[in-house]
Amino acid sequence: MGPLFQVPGTSMTAKVWKGFEKAYELLGHEQSVWAVIAIDPSQFLTGSADNTIKLWHQNKAVKTFTGHTQAVRGLALIPEIGFASCANDGTIRVWTMEGDIVHILSGHTSFVYSLAVTSRGDIISGGEDRTVRIWRDGECVQSIVHPAISVWAVSTLPNTDIVTGCSDGLVRVFSRVEERWASDEEVRNFEVDVAAHAVPAPTVGGVKVNTLPGMDALITPGLKSGDVKMINNRGVGEVYQWDGIRHKWEKVGNLTDAPGTSNKQTFEGKQYDYVFDVDIQEGAPSLKLPYNITENPYTAAQRFLERNDLPMHFLDQVVSFIQKSAESVTLGSSATAPSDPFTGASRYQASQGAPASSGDFMDPFTGASRYRVPSVSSLPAPLSTAEPWSGASRPANNAAAAASPQTQSAAKLPVHTPHLFLQANIPAMQAKLHQFNDLLRQEISASSAALYNRDLSYLDDMFSFLTKISATPPTQPNFPVTPNHIEVLIHLLIKWPSAQRFPVLDLSRLIIAHAPESYAEPEFTTRFFNALFEGAEWSQPWTPLPLPKFRETNILLLFRALANAFKDDSTIGDGAWIKLIFEKIQQAPYAAFTKPQTRMTLSTIYFNMSCRGVREQLDPGLRSALLALVLSVLQNETEDAETAYRALVALGNIVYAAKQFNSPLQPTQESSARAVLNTLPATFAADVRVRNLSQDILALL
């Protein structure tokens, strides 16, 4: 059998050639085919401008992979896993041949044109943001900026060296092995070329040069490869990117002006062309939606929804709001904009969809039915990104003012409404649990952990209950969730393999929110919550860090379940279950929670409990335990402003309740609170909420 060649077609076809003779014509895509790869002499993959990937056996399409929201541009096989794809939507997806999503990799800021895989299993990607990125285990470990507009092609050599082809007409080879590096002079020339490239200011936040830190800021290392830092070098704005491999900041360009850079508005320390006011809930302050005219509105909309824990089904609505409110100015309208190396001037523009965040905790086995970040149907006012106690409403320009004609009153302490995690894809969750259960039943060694007959019907009962109560409008279930149903959850939390517990924890989150009476008996409550912690492997060692991804996911879902336990109508009883929660959490080092989303959810638990403490006086022991946990967050959190802010609101509620119920804090507690309140605003200097709220709480002490 001769060599196998494939040629992309321009009329929605691909052709397979053997021995320089056409063997098959692959018909089935609805738009042009842009990517092809052979799995073996009779199986092929094709990627198309119709946003899909097809698996072919000879000339028959046997599977279609959907998920990308724009044209698929590149494919690469990954041994023992499946394959990777890249697209104009800015994402890279790693698939199994069965169609399950393993990773969604986000980091590129524009089209991703090409992929390659090294012999070590690293994924190499190149795109129109002039970077080559190296991905390992779902994370970007290095980003190599090129002195060109686009990186059009990447490849790898058997020795793991990386080859790139760019719009400047040059081919470059990069190596991990120092003996193969270019001369010092050639490396310096390359770095000078990269540094001389201009970077439009809006692409890195649009911050004014005179507000940037000086060169001494480069002493502090970056947190990960690809981190960007802007520097004021004697009045010249320079952009640096952290190289995690070489452990140094590399200059990647100078800031230049761009459309829309005048009349900038500041939000959380960065400048944007627009900062819109978005009204989410009547009576609550509007949320701030920052947007630059140079970015994909879907990216801005997704960032806004994720930041505020709002359901993703609002995505199109938010995008429409942005498009109607913002000026229609984009860099893509420039006559000098780079052309797509394959399509020329008529390149594919962002029209729908948005890159998924690589930080999402997703179902690692399924693509379309992955679990998205659960969120609330309406966001409590104090947890918004608005300025809740200042009453400020600062639209960026006339368009923003027109979009939000009313300036709503800001909320004040105390805050009564807890923040719950109620959003869910119930059919996907049910399907995943059945899939795992079927797998366990087929394994002789694990079959005793599987559900059968009556227990399986109890499981389906819970999903029927949730489907009815979560419907729009909700309908009253014709049967309750009982302790028998909770026994099934306890069994799964304890007996199932750790990597397969995430849908069980997610189901528990919803049952806790919607059927708290099912575990109301004190002894049964303790058993259930102990099982939840066991399901997240709470008693296992907390090192090394970071924890395995499945354990991080399970801990996040545990925290969401615990947050839902503090609903308005939840029963404290003797408080034993709350003491259990607090004692368990105290066992874990705060540093173990490396994901900001996990720490933010932990703060939400404390905030929700503080809401209860405003409505009814807490047992002194419970209040002291809660206060200690809140202060621990405020003393240890140095990175995520929202995590600190939620803990700060909890502290405000505790201090307010202490005055309301004439039960003052102990002197040592008050002293610790004052120390935190005096230092926290400097830690989060860019967040005006933290400063204002700290002042309000100090006034109450």
Disulfide bonds with the S-S distance in Angstrom:
none
